[in-house]
């Protein structure tokens, strides 16, 4: 009974969180004008922009490695393409929305459960990735 009600309410909860994020973003950026932002980007050297893009891609590759290691650790390997998709989407949501244990973990849960992992295995993957990320930060 509770799960049916939650399934009906989940889209509204997601929509509410999106609306809240939009309001917060608007309040943070309302003093800036689009033409000013574009002008600042055009002033930046193109090598700086390309380096930022390359380093961002490298960081997502490293974080995908966390998922690959975690799946190997729990002895439930998946195809690299599936792991990369789950990792990329999980980290994209957690890095951009925040609430990493909620946003990234829920995306991983949705994908990994569809691919045959149990809730316990997914929890182990999330904890492994979180520990790996923080070990990287601390070192």
VEXNU-890036 format. One record per residue: residue number from 1; x, y, z of N, C-alpha, C in turn. Coordinates in steps of 0.05 Angstrom, whole numbers, plus 5000, padded with zeros to 4 digits. Example, Ala and Ser with C-alpha at 12.3 -4.5 7.8 and 13.67 -1.06 7.14 Angstrom:
residues 2
ATOM;nr;nc1;nc2;nc3;cac1;cac2;cac3;cc1;cc2;cc3
ATOM;1;5264;4886;5156;5246;4910;5156;5264;4934;5156 .
ATOM;2;5257;4955;5142;5273;4979;5143;5258;5001;5157 .
END
This chain:
residues 139
ATOM;nr;nc1;nc2;nc3;cac1;cac2;cac3;cc1;cc2;cc3
ATOM;1;5017;4976;5000;5000;5000;5000;5017;5025;5000 .
ATOM;2;5037;5025;5018;5055;5049;5019;5071;5052;4994 .
ATOM;3;5080;5030;4982;5096;5032;4958;5080;5042;4935 .
ATOM;4;5055;5035;4933;5038;5044;4911;5034;5074;4914 .
ATOM;5;5029;5084;4938;5026;5112;4942;5052;5127;4937 .
ATOM;6;5074;5115;4945;5100;5128;4940;5105;5130;4910 .
ATOM;7;5099;5109;4895;5103;5109;4866;5087;5130;4853 .
ATOM;8;5063;5136;4863;5046;5157;4851;5057;5184;4859 .
ATOM;9;5069;5187;4882;5079;5213;4891;5107;5219;4882 .
ATOM;10;5122;5198;4874;5151;5202;4867;5154;5222;4845 .
ATOM;11;5138;5222;4823;5142;5242;4802;5138;5271;4813 .
ATOM;12;5119;5274;4831;5113;5300;4842;5136;5309;4860 .
ATOM;13;5147;5290;4875;5170;5297;4891;5194;5305;4874 .
ATOM;14;5199;5291;4852;5220;5299;4834;5215;5326;4821 .
ATOM;15;5190;5331;4814;5183;5357;4802;5187;5379;4823 .
ATOM;16;5179;5373;4847;5183;5393;4869;5212;5400;4874 .
ATOM;17;5229;5379;4874;5257;5384;4878;5269;5399;4854 .
ATOM;18;5260;5393;4830;5269;5408;4807;5261;5437;4809 .
ATOM;19;5236;5442;4817;5227;5470;4819;5243;5484;4841 .
ATOM;20;5248;5471;4863;5264;5483;4884;5292;5490;4874 .
ATOM;21;5304;5472;4859;5331;5477;4848;5330;5500;4828 .
ATOM;22;5309;5502;4812;5306;5524;4793;5304;5551;4808 .
ATOM;23;5289;5552;4830;5286;5576;4845;5313;5584;4858 .
ATOM;24;5327;5565;4869;5353;5571;4882;5372;5581;4860 .
ATOM;25;5373;5568;4837;5391;5576;4816;5384;5604;4806 .
ATOM;26;5358;5610;4803;5350;5637;4795;5359;5658;4815 .
ATOM;27;5356;5652;4840;5364;5672;4861;5394;5676;4861 .
ATOM;28;5409;5655;4856;5438;5658;4855;5448;5673;4831 .
ATOM;29;5434;5670;4808;5444;5682;4783;5428;5706;4773 .
ATOM;30;5409;5716;4788;5392;5737;4778;5406;5763;4773 .
ATOM;31;5429;5767;4786;5444;5792;4782;5461;5792;4757 .
ATOM;32;5465;5768;4745;5482;5766;4721;5464;5766;4696 .
ATOM;33;5474;5777;4675;5460;5778;4649;5474;5759;4630 .
ATOM;34;5458;5747;4613;5469;5727;4594;5491;5738;4577 .
ATOM;35;5488;5762;4567;5508;5774;4550;5534;5778;4565 .
ATOM;36;5533;5784;4591;5557;5787;4607;5572;5760;4610 .
ATOM;37;5556;5739;4614;5568;5713;4617;5582;5704;4591 .
ATOM;38;5568;5709;4569;5579;5701;4543;5605;5717;4537 .
ATOM;39;5604;5743;4544;5628;5760;4540;5652;5750;4556 .
ATOM;40;5647;5741;4581;5668;5731;4598;5680;5705;4587 .
ATOM;41;5662;5688;4577;5671;5663;4565;5688;5668;4540 .
ATOM;42;5679;5687;4524;5694;5694;4500;5721;5706;4506 .
ATOM;43;5725;5718;4529;5750;5729;4537;5770;5708;4546 .
ATOM;44;5760;5685;4553;5778;5663;4563;5793;5651;4540 .
ATOM;45;5818;5644;4544;5834;5631;4523;5821;5603;4517 .
ATOM;46;5821;5596;4492;5808;5571;4484;5823;5547;4496 .
ATOM;47;5849;5550;4500;5863;5527;4512;5854;5522;4541 .
ATOM;48;5847;5543;4555;5837;5540;4582;5810;5525;4582 .
ATOM;49;5793;5532;4564;5767;5518;4562;5771;5489;4555 .
ATOM;50;5788;5483;4535;5793;5456;4527;5806;5440;4549 .
ATOM;51;5824;5451;4564;5836;5437;4586;5816;5431;4608 .
ATOM;52;5798;5449;4613;5777;5444;4632;5759;5421;4623 .
ATOM;53;5752;5420;4598;5736;5398;4587;5751;5372;4589 .
ATOM;54;5776;5372;4582;5792;5347;4583;5795;5337;4611 .
ATOM;55;5801;5355;4630;5804;5347;4658;5777;5337;4670 .
ATOM;56;5756;5349;4662;5729;5340;4671;5724;5312;4661 .
ATOM;57;5730;5307;4635;5726;5280;4624;5744;5260;4639 .
ATOM;58;5769;5267;4645;5787;5250;4659;5776;5243;4687 .
ATOM;59;5765;5263;4700;5754;5258;4727;5731;5239;4726 .
ATOM;60;5714;5241;4706;5692;5222;4703;5702;5194;4697 .
ATOM;61;5724;5192;4681;5736;5166;4676;5746;5153;4702 .
ATOM;62;5759;5169;4718;5770;5159;4744;5746;5149;4761 .
ATOM;63;5725;5165;4762;5703;5158;4779;5688;5133;4768 .
ATOM;64;5689;5129;4742;5678;5105;4730;5695;5081;4740 .
ATOM;65;5720;5085;4742;5738;5065;4753;5730;5056;4781 .
ATOM;66;5720;5075;4797;5710;5068;4824;5688;5047;4822 .
ATOM;67;5669;5052;4804;5647;5033;4800;5657;5006;4790 .
ATOM;68;5675;5007;4771;5686;4981;4761;5699;4966;4784 .
ATOM;69;5715;4979;4800;5728;4966;4823;5708;4956;4843 .
ATOM;70;5687;4972;4848;5667;4964;4867;5652;4939;4858 .
ATOM;71;5645;4938;4832;5631;4915;4821;5649;4890;4822 .
ATOM;72;5675;4894;4817;5693;4871;4819;5696;4862;4848 .
ATOM;73;5696;4881;4866;5698;4875;4895;5674;4858;4904 .
ATOM;74;5650;4864;4895;5627;4848;4904;5623;4824;4886 .
ATOM;75;5641;4820;4867;5640;4797;4849;5614;4796;4832 .
ATOM;76;5607;4819;4822;5584;4821;4804;5591;4840;4781 .
ATOM;77;5610;4832;4765;5618;4850;4743;5596;4853;4722 .
ATOM;78;5595;4877;4711;5576;4883;4689;5593;4892;4665 .
ATOM;79;5580;4894;4643;5594;4904;4619;5603;4932;4625 .
ATOM;80;5626;4939;4613;5638;4966;4618;5618;4988;4610 .
ATOM;81;5604;4984;4588;5586;5005;4578;5563;5010;4599 .
ATOM;82;5553;4989;4610;5532;4992;4631;5543;5006;4656 .
ATOM;83;5566;4997;4664;5579;5009;4688;5585;5038;4683 .
ATOM;84;5596;5044;4660;5602;5072;4653;5577;5090;4653 .
ATOM;85;5555;5079;4642;5530;5094;4641;5520;5100;4670 .
ATOM;86;5519;5079;4686;5509;5083;4714;5527;5102;4729 .
ATOM;87;5553;5099;4726;5572;5116;4740;5570;5145;4731 .
ATOM;88;5570;5149;4705;5568;5176;4694;5543;5190;4703 .
ATOM;89;5520;5176;4701;5495;5189;4709;5494;5193;4739 .
ATOM;90;5503;5173;4754;5503;5176;4783;5520;5200;4792 .
ATOM;91;5544;5202;4782;5562;5224;4789;5552;5251;4778 .
ATOM;92;5540;5250;4754;5529;5275;4743;5507;5286;4762 .
ATOM;93;5489;5269;4770;5468;5279;4788;5479;5287;4815 .
ATOM;94;5497;5271;4827;5507;5278;4853;5525;5303;4853 .
ATOM;95;5541;5307;4831;5558;5330;4830;5543;5355;4823 .
ATOM;96;5522;5354;4808;5508;5378;4800;5484;5385;4817 .
ATOM;97;5471;5365;4828;5448;5370;4845;5456;5373;4875 .
ATOM;98;5476;5357;4882;5484;5355;4910;5470;5331;4922 .
ATOM;99;5469;5330;4948;5456;5307;4961;5466;5281;4949 .
ATOM;100;5492;5278;4948;5504;5256;4933;5494;5228;4942 .
ATOM;101;5489;5225;4967;5479;5199;4976;5451;5194;4967 .
ATOM;102;5436;5215;4961;5409;5211;4952;5408;5211;4921 .
ATOM;103;5418;5231;4909;5416;5234;4880;5431;5213;4865 .
ATOM;104;5457;5210;4870;5473;5191;4856;5466;5162;4863 .
ATOM;105;5460;5157;4888;5453;5130;4896;5426;5122;4884 .
ATOM;106;5407;5140;4882;5381;5132;4871;5384;5126;4841 .
ATOM;107;5400;5141;4827;5405;5135;4799;5418;5107;4796 .
ATOM;108;5438;5103;4812;5452;5077;4811;5432;5054;4819 .
ATOM;109;5416;5059;4839;5397;5038;4847;5378;5031;4824 .
ATOM;110;5368;5051;4811;5349;5047;4789;5363;5030;4767 .
ATOM;111;5387;5037;4759;5400;5023;4737;5411;4996;4746 .
ATOM;112;5425;4995;4768;5437;4970;4776;5416;4949;4784 .
ATOM;113;5394;4957;4795;5373;4938;4802;5361;4926;4776 .
ATOM;114;5359;4943;4756;5348;4933;4730;5367;4913;4717 .
ATOM;115;5393;4915;4725;5413;4897;4713;5420;4874;4732 .
ATOM;116;5403;4869;4752;5406;4845;4768;5420;4846;4794 .
ATOM;117;5428;4870;4803;5441;4872;4829;5420;4875;4851 .
ATOM;118;5426;4864;4874;5407;4866;4897;5412;4893;4911 .
ATOM;119;5393;4900;4928;5396;4925;4943;5421;4925;4960 .
ATOM;120;5428;4902;4972;5453;4900;4988;5477;4905;4970 .
ATOM;121;5478;4893;4947;5501;4896;4929;5503;4925;4920 .
ATOM;122;5481;4938;4914;5481;4966;4905;5491;4984;4928 .
ATOM;123;5483;4978;4953;5492;4992;4976;5522;4989;4979 .
ATOM;124;5532;4965;4974;5561;4961;4976;5576;4977;4955 .
ATOM;125;5565;4978;4930;5577;4993;4909;5578;5023;4916 .
ATOM;126;5556;5033;4926;5555;5062;4933;5574;5068;4956 .
ATOM;127;5575;5051;4976;5594;5056;4998;5623;5054;4989 .
ATOM;128;5629;5034;4971;5656;5031;4960;5664;5056;4944 .
ATOM;129;5646;5066;4928;5651;5090;4911;5655;5115;4929 .
ATOM;130;5638;5117;4949;5640;5140;4967;5667;5139;4983 .
ATOM;131;5674;5115;4993;5700;5113;5007;5723;5118;4988 .
ATOM;132;5722;5109;4964;5743;5113;4945;5746;5143;4939 .
ATOM;133;5724;5156;4935;5724;5185;4929;5737;5201;4952 .
ATOM;134;5728;5194;4976;5739;5209;5000;5768;5202;5005 .
ATOM;135;5776;5177;5000;5804;5171;5002;5821;5187;4983 .
ATOM;136;5810;5191;4959;5824;5208;4939;5826;5237;4948 .
ATOM;137;5804;5247;4960;5805;5274;4970;5825;5277;4993 .
ATOM;138;5826;5258;5011;5843;5260;5034;5873;5257;5027 .
ATOM;139;5879;5242;5007;5907;5239;4999;5915;5262;4981 .
END
